[in-house]
């Protein structure tokens, strides 16, 4: 019997992994090259001049004095395992053909707690999904459909059963007819009976993430500038005037706002759908999921109009405690009472769920 060439192709071994990323220095240098292939670029102003603060392991921009860590805005952010453990976890998850249990395999292989292994695995799988979604299938594509879900007691059998979820499997072939890529696409069923393909849904999610990032960056820039130059009280006053203008902005990618169980501005109170998602976020937070990866997206049918909805969790960070914490300075508390007589957004602790960004977008 002839050998299967695919099965005997040279792969990337553990020896290769340890040779390339076996030390923290190697892993750090690799991550630095991935983030800044040519020169360092400040995330705030784009300046390439910086100094490295060894005690806190932060890069500080010479122009804006903005400080950033190497792992900021990556899946490694706000995690404790060293990069060598992360790279080993990435290798184990991506090389496994049958999937990897967070408890039975990953936890024991890399020597971390179950919660840590679970968080690492789901972060890695999310990045794998996003990379797949960014590469459309091409060439000759074979399609087949399947409906997943058993018969509900007393319910209807077959494709029209309400408890079945439709999938489309697509396989991309090269010129020789060999499979080179595969994609399993789910379809979100709408009340009208029409569908939105997962590829379109993924693009809407990608656009929403970019919109949230830009919106949050604008808020941070405005408030940080005032906070540094005039102090917290002035920042609160500035927030009262400039932030509603930013919140009122809209784009072709949808209306965006911030909402929470405990709002400062009553106009940002959550609707019924947002309350449901906030409750889900809080449950996931208590189960140990990092809020940096916490999001929810769905397509709804409102009459004859399809609406895409997206929410991303907002964690309480140290700077937030200046005006949202349990212990406020007297002048801060007085200013909040003057500007927001019905303020509910105080008493938070670090890493609580502050609220969420919420985007609503009408679809054609």
C-alpha positions as CSV (number, residue, x, y, z in Angstrom):
1,X,0.0,0.0,0.0
2,X,1.4,3.4,-1.0
3,X,2.0,6.0,1.6
4,X,-0.3,9.0,1.9
5,X,1.8,12.0,1.2
6,X,-0.3,14.3,3.3
7,X,0.0,12.1,6.4
8,X,3.8,12.0,6.0
9,X,4.4,15.7,5.3
10,X,6.9,17.3,7.6
11,X,5.2,19.2,10.4
12,X,6.1,21.7,13.1
13,X,7.4,19.7,16.0
14,X,7.7,20.4,19.7
15,X,11.5,20.5,19.2
16,X,11.0,23.3,16.6
17,X,8.8,25.2,19.1
18,X,11.3,25.0,21.9
19,X,14.2,26.0,19.6
20,X,12.3,29.1,18.3
21,X,10.3,30.1,21.4
22,X,11.8,28.1,24.3
23,X,12.9,31.1,26.4
24,X,11.0,34.2,27.5
25,X,13.6,36.4,25.7
26,X,12.9,34.6,22.4
27,X,9.1,34.8,22.8
28,X,9.4,38.5,23.7
29,X,11.5,39.3,20.7
30,X,9.1,37.4,18.4
31,X,6.1,39.3,19.8
32,X,7.9,42.6,19.4
33,X,8.6,41.9,15.7
34,X,5.0,40.9,15.2
35,X,3.6,44.1,16.7
36,X,6.2,46.5,15.3
37,X,7.8,44.8,12.2
38,X,10.0,47.9,11.4
39,X,10.0,50.4,14.3
40,X,8.0,51.0,17.4
41,X,4.8,53.1,16.8
42,X,3.0,54.8,19.6
43,X,-0.7,53.6,19.6
44,X,-1.8,57.1,20.7
45,X,0.1,59.4,18.3
46,X,2.2,57.2,16.0
47,X,5.5,58.6,17.2
48,X,8.5,56.2,16.8
49,X,10.6,57.6,19.7
50,X,10.3,55.9,23.0
51,X,12.0,54.7,26.2
52,X,11.5,51.4,28.0
53,X,10.5,51.5,31.7
54,X,12.2,48.3,33.0
55,X,10.5,48.3,36.4
56,X,7.0,48.2,34.9
57,X,8.0,46.7,31.5
58,X,6.2,49.5,29.6
59,X,7.1,51.4,26.5
60,X,6.7,55.2,26.9
61,X,6.3,57.5,24.0
62,X,8.6,60.6,24.0
63,X,5.9,62.8,22.4
64,X,2.6,62.0,24.1
65,X,4.1,60.1,27.1
66,X,1.6,57.4,26.4
67,X,2.5,54.1,28.0
68,X,1.8,50.7,26.5
69,X,2.9,47.1,27.2
70,X,4.1,44.7,24.7
71,X,1.0,42.5,25.3
72,X,-1.5,45.3,25.2
73,X,-4.3,44.7,22.7
74,X,-3.4,41.1,22.2
75,X,-4.8,37.9,23.6
76,X,-2.0,37.9,26.2
77,X,-3.3,41.2,27.8
78,X,-4.4,41.0,31.4
79,X,-3.1,37.4,31.8
80,X,-0.4,36.1,34.1
81,X,1.2,33.1,32.3
82,X,4.5,33.9,30.6
83,X,4.8,34.0,26.8
84,X,6.5,30.6,26.8
85,X,3.5,29.0,28.3
86,X,1.2,30.9,25.9
87,X,3.2,29.8,22.9
88,X,3.1,26.2,24.1
89,X,-0.7,26.4,24.5
90,X,-1.0,27.9,21.0
91,X,1.0,25.0,19.6
92,X,-1.1,22.3,21.5
93,X,-4.5,23.8,20.5
94,X,-3.6,24.4,16.8
95,X,-1.8,21.1,16.3
96,X,-4.5,18.9,17.8
97,X,-6.7,17.2,15.1
98,X,-9.4,16.0,17.5
99,X,-9.7,19.0,19.8
100,X,-8.2,19.6,23.1
101,X,-10.0,19.4,26.5
102,X,-9.1,22.3,28.7
103,X,-9.2,20.1,31.8
104,X,-7.9,16.7,30.7
105,X,-5.2,17.9,28.3
106,X,-4.3,21.6,28.2
107,X,-4.4,22.2,32.0
108,X,-2.0,19.2,32.7
109,X,0.2,19.8,29.7
110,X,1.1,23.5,30.5
111,X,0.7,23.3,34.3
112,X,-2.0,26.0,35.0
113,X,-5.4,26.0,36.7
114,X,-8.5,24.9,34.9
115,X,-9.9,28.4,34.7
116,X,-6.7,29.7,33.2
117,X,-6.5,26.8,30.7
118,X,-10.2,27.4,29.7
119,X,-9.6,31.1,29.1
120,X,-6.4,30.5,27.1
121,X,-8.1,27.9,24.9
122,X,-11.1,30.0,24.1
123,X,-8.9,33.0,23.3
124,X,-6.8,31.0,20.9
125,X,-9.9,29.4,19.3
126,X,-11.4,32.9,18.8
127,X,-8.3,34.1,17.0
128,X,-8.3,31.0,14.8
129,X,-11.9,31.7,13.9
130,X,-11.2,35.4,13.1
131,X,-8.3,34.4,10.9
132,X,-10.4,31.9,9.0
133,X,-13.2,34.4,8.5
134,X,-10.7,36.9,7.0
135,X,-9.7,34.4,4.2
136,X,-12.6,33.7,1.8
137,X,-12.6,30.4,0.1
138,X,-11.6,30.5,-3.6
139,X,-11.3,28.2,-6.6
140,X,-13.7,25.3,-7.1
141,X,-15.9,25.1,-4.0
142,X,-18.1,22.1,-3.1
143,X,-21.1,22.8,-0.9
144,X,-23.4,20.5,1.2
145,X,-26.0,21.3,3.8
146,X,-27.0,19.6,7.1
147,X,-29.5,20.3,9.9
148,X,-28.2,19.8,13.4
149,X,-30.5,18.9,16.3
150,X,-32.6,16.0,17.5
151,X,-36.4,15.6,17.6
152,X,-38.0,17.6,20.3
153,X,-40.6,15.6,22.3
154,X,-44.0,16.2,20.7
155,X,-42.3,18.4,18.1
156,X,-42.0,18.3,14.3
157,X,-39.4,16.1,12.6
158,X,-37.3,17.1,9.5
159,X,-35.9,20.4,8.2
160,X,-38.8,22.5,9.3
161,X,-38.3,21.6,13.0
162,X,-37.8,24.7,15.1
163,X,-35.0,23.1,17.2
164,X,-32.8,22.3,14.2
165,X,-29.9,24.6,13.3
166,X,-28.9,24.7,9.6
167,X,-25.3,24.5,8.5
168,X,-23.5,24.7,5.2
169,X,-20.2,23.0,4.7
170,X,-17.9,24.4,2.0
171,X,-14.7,22.8,0.7
172,X,-12.2,24.7,-1.5
173,X,-10.3,22.6,-4.1
174,X,-7.1,23.3,-6.0
175,X,-6.5,22.7,-9.7
176,X,-5.7,19.0,-9.0
177,X,-9.0,18.6,-7.2
178,X,-7.4,18.3,-3.7
179,X,-9.1,19.9,-0.7
180,X,-7.1,22.9,0.6
181,X,-9.5,24.6,2.9
182,X,-12.9,23.9,4.6
183,X,-15.4,26.2,6.2
184,X,-18.5,25.3,8.2
185,X,-21.0,28.1,8.0
186,X,-24.0,28.5,10.3
187,X,-27.1,30.4,9.2
188,X,-29.0,32.6,11.6
189,X,-32.7,32.1,11.1
190,X,-34.8,35.2,11.0
191,X,-38.5,35.5,11.7
192,X,-39.2,36.1,8.1
193,X,-37.7,32.7,7.1
194,X,-34.7,34.3,5.3
195,X,-31.1,33.8,6.4
196,X,-27.9,35.7,7.0
197,X,-24.8,33.7,6.1
198,X,-22.1,33.4,8.7
199,X,-19.5,35.0,6.5
200,X,-21.7,38.2,6.3
201,X,-22.3,38.0,10.0
202,X,-18.6,37.7,10.7
203,X,-18.0,40.9,8.6
204,X,-20.6,42.8,10.6
205,X,-18.9,41.7,13.8
206,X,-15.5,42.8,12.5
207,X,-16.9,46.2,11.5
208,X,-18.5,46.6,14.9
209,X,-15.3,45.7,16.7
210,X,-13.5,48.4,14.7
211,X,-16.2,50.9,15.4
212,X,-16.0,50.2,19.2
213,X,-12.2,50.5,19.1
214,X,-12.4,53.9,17.4
215,X,-15.2,55.2,19.6
216,X,-13.4,54.0,22.8
217,X,-10.2,55.6,21.6
218,X,-11.9,58.9,20.9
219,X,-13.4,58.9,24.4
220,X,-10.1,57.9,26.0
221,X,-8.2,60.7,24.2
222,X,-10.7,63.4,25.1
223,X,-10.8,62.5,28.8
224,X,-7.1,61.7,29.2
225,X,-6.1,65.0,27.9
226,X,-8.4,66.9,30.3
227,X,-7.5,64.6,33.2
228,X,-3.8,65.2,32.8
229,X,-4.0,68.9,32.3
230,X,-6.9,70.0,34.6
231,X,-7.7,67.1,36.9
232,X,-10.6,64.8,37.6
233,X,-13.3,67.4,38.3
234,X,-12.6,69.2,35.0
235,X,-12.6,65.8,33.3
236,X,-16.1,65.1,34.7
237,X,-17.4,68.5,33.5
238,X,-15.8,67.9,30.1
239,X,-17.4,64.4,30.0
240,X,-20.8,65.9,30.5
241,X,-20.5,68.1,27.5
242,X,-18.3,66.3,24.9
243,X,-19.3,62.7,25.5
244,X,-23.0,63.1,24.6
245,X,-21.9,64.7,21.3
246,X,-19.8,61.6,20.6
247,X,-22.6,59.3,21.7
248,X,-25.0,61.0,19.3
249,X,-22.7,60.4,16.4
250,X,-23.7,57.8,13.8
251,X,-22.2,56.2,10.8
252,X,-23.0,53.7,8.1
253,X,-21.8,51.0,10.5
254,X,-24.6,51.8,13.0
255,X,-25.6,53.9,16.0
256,X,-23.3,53.4,19.0
257,X,-23.8,54.2,22.7
258,X,-22.7,53.0,26.1
259,X,-25.2,51.4,28.5
260,X,-25.1,49.7,31.9
261,X,-27.3,48.4,34.7
262,X,-26.2,51.5,36.7
263,X,-26.2,54.5,34.4
264,X,-25.0,58.0,35.0
265,X,-27.0,59.6,32.1
266,X,-30.6,58.2,32.1
267,X,-30.7,58.4,28.3
268,X,-28.2,55.5,28.3
269,X,-30.5,53.2,30.2
270,X,-30.6,49.7,28.6
271,X,-33.5,48.4,26.7
272,X,-34.9,44.9,27.3
273,X,-32.5,43.2,24.8
274,X,-29.5,45.0,26.3
275,X,-30.5,44.0,29.8
276,X,-30.5,40.4,28.7
277,X,-27.0,40.6,27.2
278,X,-25.7,42.5,30.3
279,X,-27.0,39.7,32.5
280,X,-25.2,37.2,30.3
281,X,-22.0,39.2,30.5
282,X,-22.1,39.3,34.3
283,X,-22.7,35.5,34.4
284,X,-19.7,34.9,32.1
285,X,-17.6,37.3,34.2
286,X,-18.4,35.4,37.4
287,X,-17.5,32.1,35.6
288,X,-14.0,33.6,34.9
289,X,-14.2,34.7,31.3
290,X,-12.0,37.8,30.6
291,X,-14.1,40.8,29.7
292,X,-11.7,41.8,27.0
293,X,-13.1,38.9,24.9
294,X,-16.7,39.3,26.0
295,X,-19.1,40.3,23.2
296,X,-22.5,39.3,21.7
297,X,-23.9,39.8,18.2
298,X,-27.2,38.8,16.6
299,X,-29.6,39.6,13.7
300,X,-33.2,40.4,14.6
301,X,-36.3,41.0,12.6
302,X,-38.3,44.1,13.6
303,X,-41.4,44.1,11.4
304,X,-40.0,44.2,7.8
305,X,-36.6,45.5,8.9
306,X,-33.6,43.4,9.7
307,X,-31.5,44.8,12.5
308,X,-28.0,43.8,13.5
309,X,-27.1,44.2,17.2
310,X,-23.8,44.1,18.8
311,X,-22.5,44.6,22.4
312,X,-19.0,44.5,23.9
313,X,-18.3,44.5,27.6
314,X,-16.6,47.4,29.4
315,X,-14.5,46.4,32.5
316,X,-13.8,48.7,35.4
317,X,-10.2,49.8,35.0
318,X,-8.1,51.7,37.6
319,X,-8.7,55.1,36.1
320,X,-12.5,54.5,36.2
321,X,-12.5,54.4,40.0
322,X,-11.8,58.1,40.1
323,X,-15.4,58.9,39.5
324,X,-17.1,55.4,39.5
325,X,-15.5,53.9,42.6
326,X,-16.8,53.4,46.1
327,X,-14.7,56.1,47.7
328,X,-14.8,59.4,45.9
329,X,-13.1,62.7,46.8
330,X,-15.5,65.3,48.2
331,X,-15.1,67.7,45.2
332,X,-15.7,64.8,42.8
333,X,-18.9,63.7,44.6
334,X,-20.1,67.3,44.6
335,X,-19.6,67.8,40.9
336,X,-21.3,64.5,40.1
337,X,-24.3,65.5,42.1
338,X,-24.5,68.8,40.3
339,X,-24.3,67.4,36.8
340,X,-26.0,64.0,37.3
341,X,-28.7,64.3,40.1
342,X,-29.9,60.7,39.3
343,X,-26.4,59.2,39.1
344,X,-26.3,55.4,39.8
345,X,-22.8,54.7,38.4
346,X,-20.7,54.7,41.6
347,X,-19.6,52.0,44.0
348,X,-17.8,49.9,41.4
349,X,-14.7,47.9,42.2
350,X,-11.7,47.0,39.9
351,X,-12.6,44.5,37.2
352,X,-16.4,44.8,37.8
353,X,-18.6,44.9,34.7
354,X,-19.0,48.6,34.2
355,X,-21.4,48.2,31.2
356,X,-21.1,47.7,27.5
357,X,-20.8,49.4,24.1
358,X,-24.0,48.8,22.2
359,X,-24.4,49.1,18.4
360,X,-27.6,49.0,16.4
361,X,-27.5,48.8,12.6
362,X,-30.3,48.4,10.1
363,X,-29.6,46.0,7.3
364,X,-30.8,46.2,3.7
